[in-house]
Amino acid sequence: MTSDAAPPALDGILLPKRGRRAVVLADGEPPPPRLLAAHLALADLFLCTDAAGRPYAALPRLPDAIVGDLDTLGAGVSEVPPGVTVARDARQDTTDAEKALAFALDDGCREAVLLGAGGGLLDHALHNALLPERWAGRLRLLLADAGTAALRVGAGEPCAWDLPRGTTFSLLPLPGGARGVACDGVRYPLRDAAVDGRGPATVSNEVAAGPVRLTVGAGSLLLVVRRDAAAP
């Protein structure tokens, strides 16, 4: 196995593979080829949303399905290789990324990595940042791009990660915010803190000495870790 197919260091720390996993490639800014290949090495199911992934022959492997309302793909559906499922869902009350996550859930996946969810559309990027909360209890979801990886942490989920010293991370509030937050092993420890968008900013903290231990008393937050010192 080449190094390009090795599990991404940061992503593997945050979301170790424990069961059937989907990789969803959204139609935003494409991830670096190495990052996509590394995640596909662990994928049981590979989904592309709408027009994402073209040209398909350039992907590390063909998707198992193309999922979405297909308004962007349009006549390009004729380019979908034989054997790849095309799952069109014309409803407009969910995004294509959510349609793909629902497809993955129906296929037996309980964890997923979403790539290509950022890009130049701020509304889509902000909505996608909320997906780990919207899908909590159904799919354990990691958001990954060239610069960061993000994971939801909810109440009663004590977590510890062996992140390299100097790794930069932020804690961002999800709807409703988080209270009773404690974080150790970092430059700026937290004790019974509120992460709700109204209190002190909890951005650009640093790992001082691992493991980083994070607990949430109530509510939930998004842990966003930069790749600077953590990824190959």
Secondary structure, 3 states (H helix, E strand, C coil): CCHHHCCCHHHHHHCCCCCCEEEEECCCCCCCHHHHHHHHCCCCEEEEECCCCCCHHHCCCCCCEEEECCCCCHHHHHHCCCCCEEEECCCCCCCHHHHHHHHHHHCCCCEEEEECCCCCCHHHHHHHHCHHHHCCCCCEEEEECCCEEEEEEECCCCEEECCCCCCEEEEEEEEEEEEEEEEECECCCEEEEEECCCCCCCCCEEECCCCEEEECCEEEEEEEEECCCCCC
